[in-house]
Amino acid sequence: MRIDKLLWFLRFTKTRPLAQALAEAGHVRLNGRRVERSAQGVQVGDVLVLPLHAGVRVVEILALPARRGPASEAQACYRALDGGAEISIAARSNRSGPEARQEYEGDFLP
């Protein structure tokens, strides 16, 4: 199934053109690789990283939906791997001050 169609069916975007734009902008990751085409294929077991208005979501695809149904039907097709919590990278970028700078610099020191 195409990734844009999946994002729309699973109700991560309100319209399919928005799903296409999200995928083609390169903001979505599929199994750790950047998606640059809205026609990219998605299969059961794939892991998606999605930047949404509420934050970054990491989900595993459990089933491919046959239609854009109600939210409960869509939610049965994926499992949230992030547990609804902020991802550490996103949490770090929201902080400021010397503690955040020291933690950031510490990540890249040999």
N, C-alpha and C positions, 0 to 999 in steps of 0.2 A: 504494500500500500504506500502511496506517496506521503511524504512527511507533512505537506501542507494540508492534505485531506485528513490525515490523522489528528493533527493539532485542532482542526475545526471540529471533527467528530467528537473528540474528547473534551471539547469546550474550553480549551486553553486560549482560543481566540474567538471573537464574536462572529467574524466573517472569514470566508476562505481567502479573499484577497489580502486580509491582514496576516493570515497564516503564511501566505506566499511571500509577503514582504519580510516577515520575520525570518523566514528560512533563507531567502536570497541575500539578506543583509549580513549573514554570517554569524548571527547571534546565538544560534542553536547548535548544540553539540550532540552527536550521535555516537555512542560508544567511545567517547573521548576525542572524536575527530570533528572538526568544524564542518558544518553543512553549508554549502554555498548554492545549492540548487533546490528549488521547491519540489522537484520530481524525484528527489532522493528516496530510495526504497527503505521501508522500515519493516522489521519482522518481530514476531513474538520473542521476548527475551532481550531485546535491545534496551539500552539505557539512554535516556534523553536528559540533557541539561537545558532548562528553559529559563530565560530571563523574563519574568512577568512583572506587572506593576507592583505586586506585593513583595517581590523579592525573587531570588533564584530558586527554582524547583528542580529536584532530581527525581525522575520517575523511571520505573521499569515497566515495559509493556508486557501485560499478561495475556491479552487477547486483542485481536484486531476487530474493531466494531464494524457492523454491517451498515449502520446508519448513524445520523446525528440524532440521537434519542434524548431522553431526559437525563438530567445530571447524575442520577443514581445509576443508570445504565452505563454512562460514560466512566464513572468512577470505578466501576467493577472491572474495567479493562486495563487499569494500571495500578501500580503500587508506589506510593511515595517512599523514596529511599532516604530522604533528608529528614523525615519525621516532622516536617513542618517547622523545624528550627532553622535559624540563620546559618548559612554556610560560613565557615571561619574566614574565608577571604572577604566575603561581603561584610561580615561583622567587623573585620579589621579596618576596612575602608571607611566605616562610619565614625571611627574614633579619631581624635586629634590630640596633639600635645606630645610631650617628650616620651611618655610611655609607649604610645603607638609608633612613634618614629624609631625608638630603640628596638621594639619588637620587629618592625619592618626591616630594619637594617640587619638585625640578627639572623634573619632568614637567609641572607645571601653571603654572609661571611664564611670563609673557609674554616 
